[in-house]
Each structure stands twice: as C-alpha cells, then as structure tokens.
Amino acid sequence: MEKQDGRPPALSEIKFSAREIAILELLFRGFTNKAINDKLQSTSVSTYLNRIYNKMYLPDWADSGRSPRVMAAGIWSKIRTQYVS
C-alpha cells in the first residue's frame, strides 16, 4: 500500500471495504468491540480493526503509548465524509 517513494498514501487515498466503513462508523460512535460484534452479527471485528489500523499506518499501542482505536476514531472523524453520505 506504500507509494513508490516509500511513504504511506494520503488518507484520502485509502480504500476501505463496506464492512470496514461500517466498523469505523460504530467505532466513531463509541461502540465497544463486543457491541460492534453484536450489531454486525460478526465475531471478526478485531481482525477488521487490525486491518484498518494497518491501512491507516497506526503504530502499535506498545510502540506509541497511544491507543490505535482512539487514533483511528480521530482520523475517521476527519475523513468520514468521503465515505459516508
């Protein structure tokens, strides 16, 4: 997903699946993983969140001391209008 010059793509260039968008919307609204699982009738929310974090190039909690979940919600708040009408 990196550009040829080795830099990550701009946030506006990230492609999210419909499922990832649904999960990001619920995450943005403050749903827990369990609540997202229940709402979407899924058991793979953690897997999707890890994919989302990777697409957003978010550091691991241990490496940054910051929650990737909180960072993802903050980023989503800035770019969500590109994906959700």
C-alpha positions in Angstrom: 0.0 0.0 0.0 3.0 2.3 0.2 3.7 4.7 -2.6 6.7 4.1 -4.8 8.7 6.7 -2.8 8.1 4.6 0.4 5.7 7.0 2.0 2.2 5.8 3.1 -0.7 7.0 0.9 -2.6 10.1 1.8 -5.6 9.4 4.0 -7.9 10.3 1.1 -6.3 7.5 -1.0 -7.1 4.7 1.5 -9.7 2.2 0.2 -11.9 0.8 2.9 -14.3 -2.1 2.3 -18.0 -1.7 3.1 -17.5 -3.8 6.3 -14.5 -1.7 7.4 -16.6 1.5 6.9 -19.5 0.0 9.0 -17.0 -0.8 11.7 -15.4 2.6 11.6 -18.8 4.3 11.9 -19.6 2.2 15.0 -16.1 2.8 16.5 -16.6 6.5 15.9 -19.9 6.4 17.7 -18.2 4.8 20.8 -19.3 1.2 20.4 -17.1 -1.4 22.1 -15.8 -4.4 20.1 -18.5 -6.6 21.7 -21.2 -4.2 20.8 -19.9 -3.9 17.2 -19.8 -7.8 17.0 -23.4 -7.9 18.2 -24.6 -5.1 15.9 -23.0 -6.6 12.8 -23.6 -10.2 13.9 -19.9 -10.9 13.5 -17.0 -12.3 15.5 -14.2 -10.9 13.5 -14.3 -7.2 14.5 -10.8 -7.4 16.0 -9.4 -8.7 12.7 -11.1 -5.9 10.8 -9.8 -3.3 13.2 -6.2 -4.6 12.8 -6.6 -4.2 9.0 -8.0 -0.7 9.5 -5.1 0.2 11.8 -2.6 -1.1 9.2 -4.3 0.8 6.4 -4.1 4.0 8.4 -0.5 3.2 9.3 -1.2 3.5 13.0 1.5 2.4 15.4 1.0 -0.4 17.9 -0.1 0.6 21.4 3.1 -0.6 22.9 5.3 1.4 20.4 3.4 4.7 20.7 1.8 4.6 24.2 -1.4 5.8 22.4 -4.5 3.8 21.6 -4.8 2.9 17.9 -8.6 2.7 18.5 -8.7 6.3 19.6 -6.4 7.4 16.8 -8.5 5.6 14.2 -11.7 7.2 15.5 -10.0 10.6 15.4 -8.8 10.1 11.8 -12.2 8.7 10.8 -13.9 11.9 12.1 -11.8 13.9 9.6 -12.2 11.7 6.5 -15.6 10.1 7.0 -17.5 12.4 4.7 -15.6 10.9 1.8 -17.1 7.5 2.6 -20.5 8.2 4.2 -23.2 10.4 2.9 
